[in-house]
């Protein structure tokens, strides 16, 4: 099925996203991801040719769909800042006239007040009213219903008084003007606050759009350099990148060497020395040196694009804690409308304040209530959490993983390439009778080049200039090694001690090479423990997390690494199937995170409560893990666990504020404790309530995680 990603203009709150989500589900779309913060919708088309119908359906809800690359059409008064300023021009005279001690004689005329209020009312109804109408007709009333009804009630009541010649007794035009102006202002503040929570993601977006020095050749093979936009580059284009410049796209160095800062995508602030043949990540910066490189990936295939896609996809996910808030948001608007009606009737019939004052209290109830606060509580915190993670080289594939980290009580580590560097060196080879060193290298290389295991890669890269044997048949047996058959029917093994049939042969070597089940030699390699591993393990222990080493390697080597790092439980000599079963046992005991290389450990990573991959950046989109540590190091593991816990704490704080605010604010408005300016104060307080959530979420950028 075809996947689509649309930009949708007009989404202003969670209720907006919820209405689009429910519409798409009603049309057969499975698990659509709708993010009002990003203004994006992602889903798979339910059937061929449904794209046009779904676009029209979303448009019928009052929103505008545009392509993922299409820029929004600029129109007059098409953002909250412009709407606020426009409304303020007309609202200020109305408000100043009502202040004690201020008398503007010509503002006493109700028709003058009507003239000042009408432009604001028309603008407000074209925005809030249209959105409210579409949401009601689709059965999912949003916050704009409350604003539209409040503004329409005060305007209609004032207009009625003006037309019957009793304008001064029915004069609530300033209420209409201030409600609409302040809600626009509140929306503007919310937009600004939400944008600040997206800071890290926006930094990554900016890194995608740079200028590039493209090298072309004239008829005399002389280099000519053109300055072009990075989005026009194609795979194979040759680039000149100087010190201080940003790498435009994923590339491979052809000439020169340089120190490269990859902090924008890996979180690693120290520059990395890169030389001929090594890969450059688009968005990284050349700190010193000059290089020539050819483009290896463009557009959606680059590392940076995959990071953005992953983070945005995760933002569209709903973690479990948001389910309750969504359910309440869906019934919140009808509930507030009912409370406002009860407020109007109760105050009019059971107090002596009269209909006008009773109406003001009901309007105050409408505009002070804030369903957006409950809807914003989770997405704002998730956006900051995902953004901070991405900025520090930690990628979460979904929001659920970010929340689930709070429950993790034990962490399981693979050994090779995870606790160790995975960069092996051949330390010794031992030949038995009947084979020369040259033939042994040819044979071993020809076998190991077909394996992705780090030891096999070490051997094949070290002996890659040798002649290669053409096999009749070859296969990799997971957990054992490589088995092959030549054209003469001879069978060969390059594998672990488990492949040997002779029990008298000593254990303790890395790769045993056999011909027709007879040992002809072995290879020893050395691997080193990651320098940051011990500190990471100690930090986890201080946090009360149980650590486990789970490896297919021999017991003595596992114990050597595990004891050096102080790991609490060591399980060795496990096949991939054994690992899977053991991990299943561990997850039944308590929620478990598995840390592995993301390739050989794919089944175990998928089985864990949370799978964490230490992966080469170019493989980020194809790993089985839910969390990816971009810089191939363990140092950000405690940070990622802490980020999950702090994000959940922030979500709880936000939800507590949202519920408390509405529980306190609505009765205050209903009882008239806000005074005659109740609707005005209500609109202002409502706008600020969302800003409080955004600011609290933004604090997550600064919170200590470890």
N, C-alpha and C positions, 0 to 999 in steps of 0.2 A: 504494500500500500504506500501511496505517496504521502510524504510528510510535508506539512506547510508551516510556515512561521510568518504571521501577519503582525504588522503594527496596527493598533486600533486607537484612534483618537477619540477622546470624550470620556474615557474611564476615569472617574475621580475618587472612587472608594471601593471597598470590598463588595458592597452590594452590586455595584456595576459589574465587577468581575463575576460575581455569583450568578447574575442574570444571564451573562454570556455563556457561562459554564453550563447552566441548566438548559439553555436553548440548544447548545451543541449536543449535549447528552440526549435530548429529546429527538434529535435528528440522527441518532445512531453513532455519534462519535464516542469512542471509548477513551476514557481518562484524558480529557483535554486539559492543558495547562494554561491557565489564564492569570497573568500578573498585571494588576492595575498599576503597580509601582513602575514597571517597565513599559506599560502600555503594549504588551505583547500577548499573542495567543499562539500556542503550539499544539498541534494534534495531527493525527493521521486521517486522511480522507476516508470516510466509510465506504465509498464506492466511486468508481470513475465518473467524472463529470459532475460531482457534487459541489465542486469549489464555488461555482457561480451562485448556486442556490444558498449556500451557507453565508457567502458575503452579503447577499441581499437580506438574509434573515438577521444577521448582526446589524446591518444598516437600519432595518425596521425597528430595532430596539433603541435607535437613537445614537448609534455610534458610527464612525467612519472607518472603513477598512482600507489600508494601503499596503503595498508590498513591503517586504522586510528592508529593502534598500531604498525605497522611495522616500523622499523628504516630504515632510508635512507642508501643505499649501499654506502660504502666509496670507492671512486675511485680517481685516480691521477688527479689533477687539476679540482676538482669538486666543488670548491667554489671560490668566487671572490677574496678572499685574496691570495690564492695560484696562481690564474691566474695572478693577478697583479704582484706578486713577480717574477714569471716565465718570464713574458713579460718585466719586468723592467731590468732583467739581459741582455737581448739582445737590449733593446731600449736605455740604457744609453750611450753606445759607439756612437750610431748614433746621439744622441742629443748633446753630448759633442763635437763631431766633428764639429757641426754647430755653436757652440758658438764663438763669436768674440775673437780673440787672441788665440784660441785653435786649434792646427793643429795636427791631428793624420795621419801621412803619409799613412799608409796602409789602412786607411778608405777612401782614395780618390778613391780607386778602386770600381766601381759600382757593380762588382760581389761579393766583400766582403760585401758591403751594402745589396745586395740581400740575401746573406747567413745569415746575422744577422736578416733581416726582415722576411724571409720565416717562421721560427718557430712561430713568433708572428702572422703572417697572417693566418697560418693554424689553430692555436688555436682560433683566432678571428672568422674565417669563420665557424669553427665547432660549435661555440656557437651562434654568432650573425647571421651568414649566414644561418644556419639551421633554427633557429627560424624565421628569416625574410622570408625564402622561404615558410615555412608552413603557416605563417600568410597571405602571399599574395595569396597562392593557396586557402585559405579558405575565401578570400574576406575581411579580417580585418587586414590590414597592421599595424604592431606595430613599436615601436621606433627602434627596431633592424634593420628594413629596412633602416633607415637613416644612421645608423652606418655602416652597411654592404656595402651600395652603396658608401659612402664616402671613406671607407678603400679600397674597390675594385678598385675605380676609380684612386686613387693615386698610388696604387700598380701596376695596369695594365699600367698606363701611364709611370711609371718608368721602368717597365719591357720591354715595347716596346722600349724605348730609349736605354736600355742596349743591347737589341738584335740587334738593327740597328747600334750599335757602337757609339751612341751619348749619352752615359749614363750621362755625366756631365751636359748636357743641359736638361735632363729629370729626374733629380735626386730628387725624392720626397719620397724616402723610409722612411726617418725619419718621414714624415707626417703620413704614414700608421702605423708605429710603435707607435708613440705617441697617435694617435687617439685611437687605440685599447687598449693600456696600460692605458691611462687616463680614458677611459670609464669603463674599469674593475675596476680601482681605485674608480671612482665615484660610481659605483654599490656597491663596498665594503663599502664606507662611508654611502651610503643610507641604506644598510643592517644593519650596526651598529646603525645608527640613528633610524631606524624603530624598531629595537630590543629594544632600550631604551624606546620607546613609549609603548612597550608591557611589561614593567617592572612589573607592578602590577599583570598582568595575569600570568607571568612566576613565580612569588612568589607563586601563588596558585598552579601551576603545580608542583613545587618542593615540596610543602606541601603534595602532594598525594603520594610521593615516599619516604617512611621511613622504618626503621627496627622496628620489633615488638617483644615483649617478649610473646610468646604463651605458655600457661600452659596446660600440658597434665598430665595424671595420670597413674602410673604403676599398676601392679597387686595387690599391697598392698595399693592402693589409695593414694600413695605419690606423691606430686606435682613434676613435672619435667619441667624445663623451657627451651624452644628452641628459639633461635634468628632467626627469619624468615623475609622475605621481606613482606611488607604490601599487595602487590598485590596477595599473595598466600593465604590470609586469606579467610575464609568462614563464613557465618552467623552462629552464635552459638559458634564459637571459643572463648575461654576464654583467656583474656590478663592480664598481670601484667604491670602497667604503673607507673613509678617512677617519682619523682620530676625532672623537667628539660626535660622530654621526650615529644615527640609529640604524640598525640592520633592517632594511625594508621588508624582507620576506625570508622565510627559512632558506638557508643557503649552505653551500659546501665550499670551503676555501680551496682555491686553485693556486694562489700565489701569496706569499707573505705570511706574517704572523702578527698577533695582536693580543692585548689583554681586554677581555670582554666582560662587561657587567651585565649579568642576566637577572638582576634583582626584580625587574618588572614582572618576570614570569616564574622565577624560582624562589624568590625571597632571600637569595644568597647575596649579601652585600659585597663580599670580597670578589674582585675580578678573577676570571679564569683565563689562563693562557691557552690560546688556540693557535694551531698551526695547520699546514697543508693537509687536506683530507678530512679535517674535522668539521663538524656541523655547527652552524650558527642558528640561533633561534630568532625569528623575526620579532622586533620590539626590544631586543637587547641593545646595548650601547658599546661602541668601540672606545675604550678609555685611552689607549695609546697604540700606535702602530697603524699601518695601512695595508689593506688586503684587497685581493680580487677574488670574487666568488661567483659561482653560478647558482641560480635559483632552483631549489629542489621542490618547493611547494608554494602554492598561491591560494588566495581566497579561503574557502572553508576547510581546506586541507592543511593549513598551517597550524602549528602548535598553539599560537595565540588565539586563533579562531576557535579551535577546539576547547580551549579554556573558557572563552566567553560563552560558547554554546553550552558547555557543561554547567557553568555558574547560573546562566539565565534559566536553563532547564530546571535546576535545583530550586531556583526562586519560585518557579511555577508550581512546585510540589507543595502539598499540604501536609505538614507534620501532624501526628496524632493530637497534639495539644490544641490545634486550631479547629478541630471538628466541633467542639462545644461552642466556640465563639461563632462559627458559621451558622450553627443551628439557631443560636440566639439572635444573630443579625438578621436572619431570614424572617423572624416574627417580630423584630423590634419595632419596625415602623408602624405596623397595624396596632401594636400595643400602645405606642406613644399617641397615636391618633385617638385611641379609646380614652387614654388618660386626659388628653386635651379636651375631649368632648365632656367628660365627667367634670373637669375643672370649670368649663364654661357653665354647665348646667348647675353644678353645685354652688359656685360663687354667686350666680344670678338669683337662684331661688332661696338660698340659705344664708346669704349675707345681704347687707344693705348697700353694696358698692355700685350697683347698677350694671346694665348690659355692657357699656363701653369698657369699664374697668375689668369686668369678668372676661371679656374678649381678649384684652391685653394679657391677662394671666394665662389664658389658654394658648395664645400665640407664643408667650414666653416659654411655655412647656414645649411647644413644637420646636422652637429654634435653639433651646438650650440643650436638648437631648442630642446625643452624638453616637449614632450607630457606627460611624467611621472609626471611633476610638477602639471599639472591639475588633473591627475588621483590620485595623492598622497594627494592632498590638503584636501579632505574630509576624506578618511580613516585614515590618520595619526591623525587628530584631534579627530575623533570618537574613535579610539583605546585608546588614552590617556583619553578621557572623560569617556569611559566605564571602563577603568582600574582604574582610580582614584575613580570612584563610587564603583566598586567592592571591592576595598581595604578599603573603609570606610563604608561597609555594605549597599550600595545602589545598587540594581541590576536593570538594564534596559533590558526589554525583547526584545526591538528592537531599532534601531538607530533613527527611526522616533520620538519616545517618547523623546529622548534626545534633538532633535531639537525643538520639539513642545513646550517644557517648556518655550521657549522665549516668547510665546504668552499668557501664563496663566495670567489672571487678577483677578481670584477669586478662593478660595479654600474652598471646602465643607467638613466638618468633621462629621463623625458619632460620637456618644457620648460614648457608652459603649465599653470599650476595646480600644478606640482610644484616646479620651481626658482624659478618666479615665483609671485606671490601669487594670480594668477587673477582679481583684482578690477580689471577694466579700466575706463578712463574714455575717453570720446570726446574726442579732441583736435582733430579737424578733419574737415570734410566738404567735398567738392569736387563742384559740380554742373556738368554740361555743358549745352549749349543744349537747350531743349525741355522742361524740367521745373522746377517751383518747389521751394523748400526744403520747403514743407508737404507737397506730393505725394511728394517723395523720401522723407521720413520715414515717411509712411503706407505707401508701397510697401516700404521696407526693413524696417519693423517687422512688416508682414504676412508677410514671408518668414522673418525671423530668429526669430520667436516659436515656430517649429516645430523649432528646433535646440537641442540641449543643449550645444553648444560654448560655452565661457566668453565668447568675443567676441560670439557671437550673444545670449547672455543679457544681456550688458552693453547691447547696442543695444536689445533688446526691453524691458528694465526702464527704460531712460532715456526711451524714446519710447512708453511703454505707454498714454498717454492719447490717442494719436492714433486716428483712425478706422481700422477694419480692413477689408482687402479679402477678399472671400469667393472662394476659389480653386476652380476646376473640378477641378484635380489638383495635388498637391504632394508632393515626396519629398526626403529628405535623401540626398545622394550622399556617402558617407564619404570624407573626404580632399579633397573639392572644395568642397561647399557645399550650398545649397538651390536646387532647381529647381521652378518652378511654371507652371501654365497657367491663364489666366483664362477666363471664359465666352465671350469673343470669339475664343479660340484663340491669343492672344498668349502667348509664352513668356518667362519671367523667370529670371534667375540672381542670387543673392547669394552670392558665393563668393571663392575665392582667385584668384591671378593665372593659375592653370592653366586656369580656365574661359574665358579670353579667346581669341578667334580671331584678333584683330589683333595681330601681333607688334611693331608700332610703338609700342604703348602702353607707357609706362614701368612697370617693376616697382618695388615699394617701399611699396605701400599694403596695408591689411589686408583690407578687403572691397570687392570690385568689384561694382557693381549694373548689370545689363544687361537690355534689353528687345529681344527678337527678335535676340539676339546683337550688339546695338549698345550700347556702353558709355554710361550716362547719369549716372554719378557714382561716387564711392568714399568710403569712411569710414576714417579713421585712429583707432586707439585706442592707449593706452599701458598697459603693464603693468610692475610693478616686481619686481625680484629679491627673494626672501624674505631677510629680514635674517640668518637663521641659516644660509643655504645655503653661504656661503663657508667658515665654520668647519667645517661638516659635511664638505665636500669635502676640506678640509685634513686632518681627522681620519682620513678613509678612506685618504688617501694615506700617512699615517704608519703605518697598519696594513698597508700593502703591497697595497691594493686598487686595481685599475685602474678609472677612471671614464669613462663614455661618455654623451654627450648624443645621444639619438635622438628626432627630432622631425619633424613634418610641416610645420613653419614654414619660412620662407625662409632661405636660407643666411646672409645678412647678419645677420638677427636672432638666429639660433642662435649664430653666431660671437660676436656682441656679448655674449650671456649666458654662453656657454661660456668665452670668454677672460677675462671679468670674474671668473669663479669658479675659473679654473685647471683646468677639466676637460680630461682628457688626449686624448680622441677626440671629434670632433664630426661627427655624421651628420645631415644636414638634408634637407628636402623629400621626406619619406618618406610614402607612402600607408599606410593600415592594413595592407594586404597586404605592402607593402615592409618595414614594421616587423616583421611576423611572420617573414618570411624572414630578415631581418638578425639578429633575436634567436635564431633557430634556428642560424645560423652562429656567433654568439658563444657560445652554450651548448656547442657542440661543441669550442670552443677551451678553455674552462674553465667551471666552475659559475658561473652568473650570476644575480644578483638584479635584477629590474626594478621600478622605482619609478614609479608613475603615478597618475592620478586615479581609477582603478578603474571608469570608465564607458567613455570612448572607447578606453581602452587594454586593455579586457577580454581580447581574444584574445592580445595580447602578454604580459599578466600571467600568463595560463594557460600560455603556452609556456615562460616562464622557469623556471629551476631553482626559484626562489622568487619569487612575485609579491608586491609590497608596495604596498598602496594607501594613499594619503593621501585619506581619505574623510570626508565629513560623517557624524557619528555616527549619524544616522537611517538611513543606507544600509548599515550594517555587515553586515547579514545577507544582502545580495544581491550582494556584490562577488565578482569572480573571483579576487582575491588570496588567498594563504594567510596573509598577515600584514597587519594593518591598524594604521596609526598614527592613533589616535583624534583627536588635537588638530589635525589638518590641518597639521602642521608637520613639517619634516625633522629637528628637533633630536634626536628619539629614535631615529633610524636607526642611528647608531653604537652606541647602547645596546642596541638589539635584536640587532645582529650580535654584540656582546660577550656578551650574555646567552645566545645560542645556543652560543657557544664555551665559556663558563664552565659551562653546564649539562652539556654533553657531558663536560667535564673532571670534573665532580662525579660523573656516572654512572660514569665509569671508575674513580674513586677508590672509590666505593661497591662496585662489583663486585670490585675488587682486595681490598678488606677482606673482603667476603663469602666469596670463594674462599679467601683466606689463613686466615681464621678457621676455616673447616671443615677445611681441610687440616691445620692445626696442632692444633686442639682435639680432633678425633676420635681420633687416635693417642695423645694424652696421656691421654684417658679410658680407652682400650682397654688401655694399659700400666699402669694403676693409679696414675699419678703424682699423681692428685688425692687419694689417701689414702682412708680409710674413709668420709669424707664426700663421696666422688666424685659421687654423684647430686645431692646438695644443691648443691655448688659448680657442677656442670654446669648445673642448672636456673637458677641465678642468673646465670652467665656467658652462657647462651643468651639470657635476657631482656635483658641489658645489650647484647648484640651488635647487636640491632635499634636500640637507643637511639643507639648510636654512629653508625649510618647516618643516622638522622633528624637528629641534631645536625650531622653533616657536610653534609647536604642543606640544613639551616637556615642554614648559613654562606653559602649562595648569596645570601641576602637582603642580606648585608653586603659581598660581594666587589666590588671595583672592576671595572667593565665596560668602561671606555674608557681 
